Protein backbone atom coordinates (compact mmCIF):
# COMPACT_ATOMS: atom_id res chain seq x y z
CA UNK A 1 0.00 0.00 0.00
CA UNK A 2 2.80 2.42 0.84
CA UNK A 3 4.41 2.24 -2.61
CA UNK A 4 1.23 1.51 -4.63
CA UNK A 5 2.75 -1.76 -5.90
CA UNK A 6 0.21 -4.22 -7.27
CA UNK A 7 2.57 -6.49 -9.21
CA UNK A 8 5.98 -7.88 -8.23
CA UNK A 9 7.30 -6.73 -11.59
CA UNK A 10 6.74 -3.12 -10.52
CA UNK A 11 9.32 -3.35 -7.72
CA UNK A 12 12.38 -1.17 -8.31
CA UNK A 13 15.80 -0.80 -6.72
CA UNK A 14 14.56 2.30 -4.88
CA UNK A 15 11.72 0.29 -3.34
CA UNK A 16 14.21 -2.29 -2.04
CA UNK A 17 16.40 0.40 -0.51
CA UNK A 18 13.49 1.97 1.35
CA UNK A 19 12.20 -1.42 2.50
CA UNK A 20 15.62 -2.45 3.82
CA UNK A 21 15.97 0.83 5.70
CA UNK A 22 12.65 0.24 7.46
CA UNK A 23 13.66 -3.36 8.19
CA UNK A 24 17.09 -2.48 9.56
CA UNK A 25 16.42 0.78 11.39
CA UNK A 26 12.80 1.17 12.41
CA UNK A 27 12.00 -1.80 14.64
CA UNK A 28 11.18 0.53 17.49
CA UNK A 29 8.25 -1.25 19.13
CA UNK A 30 10.50 -3.68 21.01
CA UNK A 31 13.74 -1.74 20.39
CA UNK A 32 15.54 -4.81 19.02
CA UNK A 33 17.36 -4.35 15.72
CA UNK A 34 18.42 -7.14 13.34
CA UNK A 35 22.15 -7.87 13.24
CA UNK A 36 24.23 -6.97 10.17
CA UNK A 37 24.42 -10.63 9.14
CA UNK A 38 20.62 -10.91 9.32
CA UNK A 39 20.16 -7.75 7.24
CA UNK A 40 22.64 -9.04 4.62
CA UNK A 41 20.86 -12.39 4.47
CA UNK A 42 17.55 -10.60 3.93
CA UNK A 43 19.05 -8.36 1.21
CA UNK A 44 20.40 -11.24 -0.86
CA UNK A 45 17.30 -13.37 -0.34
CA UNK A 46 15.24 -10.56 -1.86
CA UNK A 47 17.71 -9.99 -4.70
CA UNK A 48 17.81 -13.71 -5.52
CA UNK A 49 14.02 -13.84 -5.48
CA UNK A 50 13.74 -10.84 -7.81
CA UNK A 51 16.33 -12.32 -10.15
CA UNK A 52 14.64 -15.73 -10.33
CA UNK A 53 11.15 -14.28 -10.65
CA UNK A 54 11.89 -11.71 -13.33
CA UNK A 55 14.03 -14.08 -15.40
CA UNK A 56 10.98 -16.32 -15.67
CA UNK A 57 8.10 -13.84 -15.79
CA UNK A 58 9.60 -10.74 -17.37
CA UNK A 59 12.99 -11.53 -18.95
CA UNK A 60 12.92 -8.42 -21.14
CA UNK A 61 12.68 -6.17 -18.12
CA UNK A 62 15.22 -8.04 -16.00
CA UNK A 63 18.54 -6.26 -15.65
CA UNK A 64 20.73 -7.49 -12.82
CA UNK A 65 22.70 -4.23 -12.84
CA UNK A 66 19.58 -2.54 -11.50
CA UNK A 67 19.71 -4.55 -8.29
CA UNK A 68 23.32 -5.68 -7.77
CA UNK A 69 26.84 -5.65 -9.10
CA UNK A 70 29.65 -8.21 -8.94
CA UNK A 71 32.63 -7.20 -6.85
CA UNK A 72 35.90 -9.03 -6.18
CA UNK A 73 36.61 -9.26 -2.45
CA UNK A 74 39.25 -10.99 -0.35
CA UNK A 75 38.02 -13.85 1.87
CA UNK A 76 40.29 -13.75 4.94
CA UNK A 77 39.10 -17.12 6.21
CA UNK A 78 39.77 -18.92 2.94
CA UNK A 79 42.77 -16.73 2.03
CA UNK A 80 41.61 -16.09 -1.49
CA UNK A 81 39.80 -13.60 -3.69
CA UNK A 82 36.18 -14.31 -4.54
CA UNK A 83 33.45 -12.72 -6.60
CA UNK A 84 30.53 -11.47 -4.53
CA UNK A 85 27.15 -9.90 -5.22
CA UNK A 86 26.92 -6.38 -3.81
CA UNK A 87 23.56 -4.56 -3.59
CA UNK A 88 23.27 -1.71 -6.07
CA UNK A 89 21.57 0.36 -3.38
CA UNK A 90 22.57 1.65 0.02
CA UNK A 91 22.01 -0.69 2.96
CA UNK A 92 22.20 0.75 6.47
CA UNK A 93 22.77 -1.27 9.61
CA UNK A 94 21.75 -0.72 13.19
CA UNK A 95 22.39 -4.22 14.48
CA UNK A 96 25.16 -3.13 16.80
CA UNK A 97 22.80 -0.70 18.52
CA UNK A 98 20.92 -3.02 20.87
CA UNK A 99 20.05 -0.07 23.10
CA UNK A 100 18.30 3.13 22.12
CA UNK A 101 20.53 5.80 20.60
CA UNK A 102 19.24 8.18 23.25
CA UNK A 103 22.20 10.33 24.23
CA UNK A 104 20.92 13.54 22.65
CA UNK A 105 21.42 16.27 25.28
CA UNK A 106 19.19 19.32 25.42
CA UNK A 107 21.96 21.48 23.97
CA UNK A 108 21.98 19.43 20.75
CA UNK A 109 18.20 19.11 20.75
CA UNK A 110 17.92 22.90 20.84
CA UNK A 111 20.45 23.37 18.06
CA UNK A 112 18.81 20.88 15.70
CA UNK A 113 15.34 22.37 16.21
CA UNK A 114 16.74 25.88 15.88
CA UNK A 115 18.54 24.95 12.67
CA UNK A 116 15.38 23.38 11.26
CA UNK A 117 13.31 26.43 12.22
CA UNK A 118 15.78 28.63 10.36
CA UNK A 119 16.80 26.59 7.32
CA UNK A 120 14.43 23.61 7.03
CA UNK A 121 11.09 25.11 7.95
CA UNK A 122 9.18 22.43 6.04
CA UNK A 123 10.15 19.78 8.62
CA UNK A 124 10.66 21.93 11.73
CA UNK A 125 7.20 21.41 13.22
CA UNK A 126 7.26 17.74 12.20
CA UNK A 127 10.18 17.25 14.57
CA UNK A 128 8.29 19.16 17.26
CA UNK A 129 5.23 16.88 16.97
CA UNK A 130 7.47 13.87 17.63
CA UNK A 131 9.42 15.59 20.40
CA UNK A 132 6.48 17.08 22.30
CA UNK A 133 3.64 14.69 21.44
CA UNK A 134 5.62 11.48 20.85
CA UNK A 135 4.09 10.72 17.44
CA UNK A 136 6.00 8.44 15.08
CA UNK A 137 7.45 10.24 12.02
CA UNK A 138 5.19 8.38 9.58
CA UNK A 139 2.20 9.30 11.75
CA UNK A 140 3.23 12.95 11.81
CA UNK A 141 2.81 13.04 8.03
CA UNK A 142 -0.90 12.28 8.54
CA UNK A 143 -1.57 15.40 10.61
CA UNK A 144 -4.02 17.88 9.08
CA UNK A 145 -4.49 21.59 9.62
CA UNK A 146 -7.17 22.90 11.95
CA UNK A 147 -9.11 24.11 8.89
CA UNK A 148 -8.81 20.92 6.82
CA UNK A 149 -11.99 20.04 4.84
CA UNK A 150 -11.30 16.42 5.80
CA UNK A 151 -11.81 17.26 9.44
CA UNK A 152 -9.95 19.24 12.02
CA UNK A 153 -6.54 17.68 12.57
CA UNK A 154 -5.45 19.61 15.65
CA UNK A 155 -7.51 20.63 18.68
CA UNK A 156 -6.33 23.24 21.19
CA UNK A 157 -8.41 23.72 24.32
CA UNK A 158 -7.64 26.83 26.35
CA UNK A 159 -9.16 29.52 28.54
CA UNK A 160 -7.49 32.85 27.98
CA UNK A 161 -3.77 32.11 27.95
CA UNK A 162 -4.12 28.86 29.90
CA UNK A 163 -3.87 25.74 27.73
CA UNK A 164 -5.89 22.80 29.08
CA UNK A 165 -5.25 20.22 26.38
CA UNK A 166 -3.84 19.77 22.88
CA UNK A 167 -4.72 16.68 20.90
CA UNK A 168 -3.95 15.49 17.38
CA UNK A 169 -6.30 13.40 15.25
CA UNK A 170 -4.52 10.17 14.32
CA UNK A 171 -7.71 8.12 14.18
CA UNK A 172 -7.55 7.33 10.47
CA UNK A 173 -5.13 7.34 7.55
CA UNK A 174 -6.77 9.71 5.09
CA UNK A 175 -5.89 10.45 1.49
CA UNK A 176 -4.00 13.75 1.68
CA UNK A 177 -2.63 14.08 -1.87
CA UNK A 178 -4.23 14.52 -5.27
CA UNK A 179 -1.81 11.98 -6.77
CA UNK A 180 -3.11 9.36 -4.26
CA UNK A 181 0.35 8.65 -2.87
CA UNK A 182 0.15 7.52 0.77
CA UNK A 183 2.02 9.82 3.15
CA UNK A 184 2.78 7.25 5.84
CA UNK A 185 1.22 4.74 8.18
CA UNK A 186 -0.44 5.13 11.58
CA UNK A 187 0.70 2.30 13.80
CA UNK A 188 -2.06 2.73 16.37
CA UNK A 189 -5.11 4.79 15.48
CA UNK A 190 -5.81 7.22 18.34
CA UNK A 191 -6.05 10.74 19.68
CA UNK A 192 -2.44 11.72 20.32
CA UNK A 193 -2.12 14.33 23.07
CA UNK A 194 0.73 16.75 23.64
CA UNK A 195 2.43 16.01 26.96
CA UNK A 196 1.40 18.68 29.53
CA UNK A 197 4.94 19.90 30.22
CA UNK A 198 5.43 20.64 26.53
CA UNK A 199 2.15 22.43 25.72
CA UNK A 200 3.55 25.96 25.92
CA UNK A 201 6.52 25.08 23.73
CA UNK A 202 4.33 23.19 21.28
CA UNK A 203 2.15 26.29 20.78
CA UNK A 204 5.24 28.43 20.30
CA UNK A 205 6.45 26.08 17.55
CA UNK A 206 2.97 25.84 16.04
CA UNK A 207 2.78 29.61 15.66
CA UNK A 208 6.10 29.57 13.80
CA UNK A 209 4.79 26.83 11.53
CA UNK A 210 1.55 28.68 10.81
CA UNK A 211 3.61 31.60 9.54
CA UNK A 212 5.41 29.18 7.22
CA UNK A 213 2.11 27.74 5.92
CA UNK A 214 0.75 31.23 5.27
CA UNK A 215 3.66 31.88 2.92
CA UNK A 216 3.53 28.57 1.05
CA UNK A 217 1.00 26.86 -1.17
CA UNK A 218 -0.78 23.63 -0.25
CA UNK A 219 -3.67 21.58 -1.60
CA UNK A 220 -6.59 23.29 0.11
CA UNK A 221 -9.05 20.42 -0.41
CA UNK A 222 -6.90 18.24 1.83
CA UNK A 223 -5.45 20.80 4.21
CA UNK A 224 -2.27 18.87 5.15
CA UNK A 225 -0.26 20.26 8.03
CA UNK A 226 3.05 19.50 6.30
CA UNK A 227 3.79 20.11 2.64
CA UNK A 228 6.62 19.50 0.20
CA UNK A 229 8.08 21.89 -2.36
CA UNK A 230 5.13 21.21 -4.70
CA UNK A 231 2.56 22.07 -2.07
CA UNK A 232 1.49 18.45 -1.64
CA UNK A 233 1.32 16.62 1.68
CA UNK A 234 4.78 15.57 2.85
CA UNK A 235 5.43 11.82 2.59
CA UNK A 236 7.56 10.00 5.15
CA UNK A 237 10.14 9.11 2.49
CA UNK A 238 10.58 12.75 1.55
CA UNK A 239 10.61 13.78 5.21
CA UNK A 240 13.36 11.28 5.93
CA UNK A 241 15.50 12.42 3.00
CA UNK A 242 15.24 16.08 4.04
CA UNK A 243 16.08 15.19 7.64
CA UNK A 244 19.19 13.22 6.62
CA UNK A 245 20.31 16.08 4.38
CA UNK A 246 19.92 18.53 7.25
CA UNK A 247 21.83 16.34 9.73
CA UNK A 248 24.66 15.74 7.23
CA UNK A 249 24.86 19.51 6.78
CA UNK A 250 25.03 20.05 10.53
CA UNK A 251 27.66 17.42 11.38
CA UNK A 252 30.77 19.56 10.78
CA UNK A 253 29.15 22.46 12.60
CA UNK A 254 28.47 20.29 15.64
CA UNK A 255 31.91 18.65 15.58
CA UNK A 256 33.63 22.05 15.57
CA UNK A 257 31.38 23.60 18.20
CA UNK A 258 33.09 25.23 21.21
CA UNK A 259 30.83 23.34 23.64
CA UNK A 260 32.40 19.95 24.45
CA UNK A 261 29.02 18.27 24.90
CA UNK A 262 27.85 19.36 21.45
CA UNK A 263 31.19 18.54 19.83
CA UNK A 264 31.17 15.05 21.35
CA UNK A 265 27.69 14.40 20.02
CA UNK A 266 28.81 15.66 16.61
CA UNK A 267 31.53 13.01 16.56
CA UNK A 268 28.96 10.37 17.51
CA UNK A 269 26.87 11.42 14.53
CA UNK A 270 29.84 10.72 12.25
CA UNK A 271 29.61 7.07 13.30
CA UNK A 272 25.85 6.62 13.76
CA UNK A 273 22.87 6.91 11.44
CA UNK A 274 19.89 8.65 12.97
CA UNK A 275 16.40 9.29 11.65
CA UNK A 276 13.50 11.51 12.76
CA UNK A 277 12.67 8.72 15.23
CA UNK A 278 15.38 10.17 17.48
CA UNK A 279 12.90 12.86 18.56
CA UNK A 280 10.33 10.29 19.64
CA UNK A 281 13.10 8.63 21.66
CA UNK A 282 13.98 11.99 23.19
CA UNK A 283 10.32 12.38 24.15
CA UNK A 284 10.28 8.92 25.76
CA UNK A 285 13.45 9.53 27.74
CA UNK A 286 12.09 12.82 29.02
CA UNK A 287 8.89 11.14 30.21
CA UNK A 288 10.90 8.54 32.10
CA UNK A 289 12.92 11.26 33.80
CA UNK A 290 9.68 13.14 34.59
CA UNK A 291 8.54 10.06 36.54
CA UNK A 292 6.09 8.39 34.15
CA UNK A 293 5.57 4.70 34.82
CA UNK A 294 4.71 1.85 32.44
CA UNK A 295 1.04 2.72 31.89
CA UNK A 296 1.79 6.42 31.44
CA UNK A 297 4.58 5.79 28.96
CA UNK A 298 2.46 3.43 26.92
CA UNK A 299 -0.40 5.95 26.87
CA UNK A 300 1.62 9.02 25.91
CA UNK A 301 3.71 7.15 23.33
CA UNK A 302 0.66 5.59 21.70
CA UNK A 303 2.00 2.03 21.92
CA UNK A 304 -0.05 -1.10 21.33
CA UNK A 305 1.91 -3.06 23.91
CA UNK A 306 3.82 -2.08 27.08
CA UNK A 307 7.11 -3.60 25.88
CA UNK A 308 8.71 -0.32 24.79
CA UNK A 309 7.78 1.31 28.10
CA UNK A 310 9.35 -1.60 29.97
CA UNK A 311 12.60 -1.23 28.01
CA UNK A 312 12.84 2.48 28.79
CA UNK A 313 12.03 1.96 32.46
CA UNK A 314 14.53 -0.87 32.72
CA UNK A 315 17.25 1.62 31.83
CA UNK A 316 15.90 4.47 33.94
CA UNK A 317 18.91 4.60 36.25
CA UNK A 318 21.34 4.71 33.36
CA UNK A 319 19.28 7.36 31.59
CA UNK A 320 19.31 9.57 34.66
CA UNK A 321 23.06 9.10 34.99
CA UNK A 322 23.79 9.90 31.35
CA UNK A 323 21.63 13.01 31.27
CA UNK A 324 22.41 14.32 34.74
CA UNK A 325 24.82 16.90 33.32
CA UNK A 326 22.37 18.28 30.76
CA UNK A 327 20.21 21.32 31.16
CA UNK A 328 16.86 20.01 32.39
CA UNK A 329 15.06 23.33 32.04
CA UNK A 330 12.10 23.46 29.68
CA UNK A 331 13.01 23.83 26.06
CA UNK A 332 13.20 27.39 24.78
CA UNK A 333 13.67 28.17 21.12
CA UNK A 334 17.03 29.70 20.37
CA UNK A 335 16.55 30.92 16.83
CA UNK A 336 19.92 32.65 16.92
CA UNK A 337 21.64 29.34 17.63
CA UNK A 338 21.62 28.35 13.97
CA UNK A 339 23.67 31.43 13.17
CA UNK A 340 25.98 30.71 16.08
CA UNK A 341 26.91 27.22 14.88
CA UNK A 342 27.76 28.68 11.48
CA UNK A 343 30.10 31.11 13.25
CA UNK A 344 31.68 28.29 15.24
CA UNK A 345 32.41 26.37 12.06
CA UNK A 346 34.58 29.19 10.71
N, C-alpha and C positions, 0 to 999 in steps of 0.2 A: 504493500500500500504506500509506503514512504516514497518509493522511486517510480511508482506507476508502471511496474513491470508485470506484464501478463503472459509473457512467453520467455522461456529460458534463453532463447536466442537473442533477446533484447538486452541481456546483461553485458555491460561494458567493463573495461578495466577500472574506470572511475568508480563504478558501483562496488567493485571488489575492494578498492582501497577504503571507501567509506564504511563498508561492512566490517572490514578487519579492524578499523579504528574503534568502532563501537564494541566489537568483540574483545579487543585487547585492553581498552582503556575505561570503558564505562560500566563495568560490573559493580555499581555502587551499592546495590541493595544489601549485599552481605559483605562488601568491601574486600572480597577475595578476587585477585586478578590471575588470569592464566599465565603460566610460566612461558618463557621465550620458546622453549622446545614445543610446548603445546600450541602456541600461536603459529610457529613454523609448520607444524604438522597439519594444522587446519588450512593454512595458506596453500600448501601443495596438494592437499586433498581436493580443494576447490578447483585449483588450476588443472589437475589431472581430470577431474570430472568434466570441466568445460571443454578440455581438449578432446576427450573421448566422445562427448555428446555432440559437439559441433562437427567433428570429423564425419560422424554418421548422418546427422540430421541437416547440416547446413555447411557442407564442405567448401562451397564457394566463399562463404563469409569467413570461415576459420582462418585466422592468421596468428600463429603462435607468438609472433613478435609483439602482438597487442597485449599479451598477458605475461610473458616471461622471456628471458634471454638466457643464453648458455654462457657460463663464465667458468674459466679454469681456476681452480683453487687448490691449495696445498693441504692434503690430509695428514695432519701431524701424527695421528695414531698409526696410519698405514705407511707413512713416510713416502708419499708419492703424490703427484698432481692428478687431479680428477676433474672431469667436467660436471658442472652442477647447474641445475635450473635456479635462476634468480628471478623473483617477482619483478615485473616491469612497472611496479607501483610501490609507493612508500609504505612500509610496514612499521608501525611503532610498537614498542613493548613496554609493559608496565609490570611484568611478572616479578621483578625484583622488589617491587614496592608492596609488600604484604600489608603494611600499615598505611593509614591515610597520609597523603602529602599535605600536612596540616600546619606546617611551621611558617605561616604567613603572618608576621607581626602587624600590628595596627599601622606602623609607619609605612610599610609597603602597601598595605591595603589602601591607605589614604592616597598614596602616590598613584597607584594604578587607576583608582576611581577619578582622581583629579585629572590625570592624563586623558582618560576616556572622555571626561566632561569637556575637555578643551579641544582634543583632536579627533576623537572618535565618538561624536555625539550620537550617532545612530545606534550604538550598543551600550552607551553609558547607563541608561535607566534599566536595561536588560540585566546588567550586572547587579544593580541595586535591588531588583526584584528577587534575585537569588540570595543576595547577602542579607536582606532585611525581612524577606518573607519566606525564604528557604525553598522557593520553587526550583525545579529542575530546569536546566537551560532549554530543553525541547518544549517544556510546558510554558516557559516564559513567552515563546514565540506565539502561543495561542491567545495571549492576553489582548483584549479589545479596549478601545477607548470608551470613556464614559458615555459618549454620544453615538456609539455604534448602532446602526440600524438592526444589527443582529442581536441586539440586547446589550445592556450596560455591562461593561467588562470589569469595572472598578467601582467599588462603593466606599465612600468616605462618610462616616457618621461623626458629627461634631456639634458642639454647642458653643457658639462664639469661637474662641481660639482653642478650646479644649477638644481634643480628638478622642472619641470613645472607642472607635473601631475602624479598621480598614480591611476590607476583604476583596479578594480577586476571584472572578468566576472562572474556575477550571472544571466546570461540570460536564463539558462536552467539547469534543474536537470539531470545530466548525470550519467550513470552507471559507478561507480568508483571502483567496486570490482568484482573479478572473481567469488565470490559466489553469486552475484546478490543481495546482501543485500543493501537496500537503506541507504545512510549515513545521510540523513536529508532533510527537506523540505526548499524550497525557497518561502518565503511569497509573495514577489513581485519581479518578474523577472526584472533585470536591470543591468546597469553598476554601481557598487558601488565605489565611489571615496574616497580616503583618504583625510580627512580634511586638508587644506593647512598648518595650524599651527602644524600638527603632521607629516608632510612628512619626515622631517629629522630623527625623532625618529623612524618612521615606518621602514625606510631603515636600521637604526642601528639594529633594532630587526630582520629584514629580513636577514641580513648578519649572525647574530647568528644562525638563523634557518637553513640557507643554510649549515652551518657547521655541524649541527645536521643531516640533510638529507644525506650529503656526507658520514656520518659514519654509516648510517642505511639502510637496504634494503627496497625496496618498489616495487610495481607491475609496472614495467616500461611501460607496454602497456596502463596504465591509467594515470600515472604521478600525483597521488594525492599530494597535498601540505602537508597533515597531515596523518600520518600513526600510526597504533597500533603496538603492540609488535610482531605481525606476518607479518608486512610489508604491511598490507592491509589498505585501506583508513579508517580513523577514523570515526566511527559512532557517532551521537549525544549522544546516550545512554552511550557509552563507555567514551566519553568526559566528560559527566556529572559525571559519577562514579569516574573518576580520579580526577576531580575538587573537589568533595566533600571530597574525601580521603585527598587531599592536604590541604584543609581548616581545616578539623578536626585535622590534624597533626600540623597545625600552631596555633590553638587556644591557647594552653597553652603558647606558645612563645609570642604571642601578649599580652595576659593577664598580663604576668610577665615582660613586656618591661618597661624600665626606663622612656620612654616618656609617659606622661599622656594621650595624645591624642590617641596614639596607644593602650595603655592599656585599655582605655575606650571603644574603638572600639572592642577590644578583648572580653570584657565582653558582649557587644551587640551581638557578634557572638554566644555566649553561649545560647542566648535566641532567635535567629533568624536564619532561614534557608535561605541561599543564593545560587544562582546558577550562572553559567557563564554569565547570563543576567545582572548581576550587572555591568559588564564592558560596556555594551551598555548604561545602565543608566548613568554611569559615563561620557561617551561620550556626552550624551544628556545634562546633567547638565553643562558640560564645554561649550558647544555651546551656551546655554542660557546666561552664564556668559560672553561669548565672544561677545554677542550682536546680535546673530541670532534671527530673527523674525519667525513668523509662517511658511511662505513659505520656508525659508532657513532650518529650522528644519525638515520639512517634506521631503525636498529634500535630505539632508545629511543623514537622518535616513532611507530613503527608505521606507516611509510609504505610504499606499494606501490612507489614509484619514488624514486630519489635526488634528484629535481629540487628538492624543498623544502630538503634538506640543502645542496645546492649554492648555493641562493640565500642561505641564512643564512651560509655560509662565505665567500661572495663579499663580504659586508659585514662580515666579522669585524673588520677594522681600525676601521671606523666604529663598530661596536657597542662595542668596547673603549674608544674615545674618548668616546662618549656616556655610558657608565656608569662611567667612571673615578672620578667624584666620589661615587658611591653607596657605601653601606655593603655590603661584600661578605661580611660575616660570615654564618654560617648563620642562617636565619630562626628567630626565636623569637617565640612568640605574645605579644602585648601586649594582653591582654584589657581593660586599663584604657584603652587608646588610644581606644576608641569613646566613652568618657565624655569624654576629653580634647578630641576634636574638637567635641563638643557645647559644651564650655566655650569653645573658641576662637571658636565662631560667635557667642557672645553679646557 
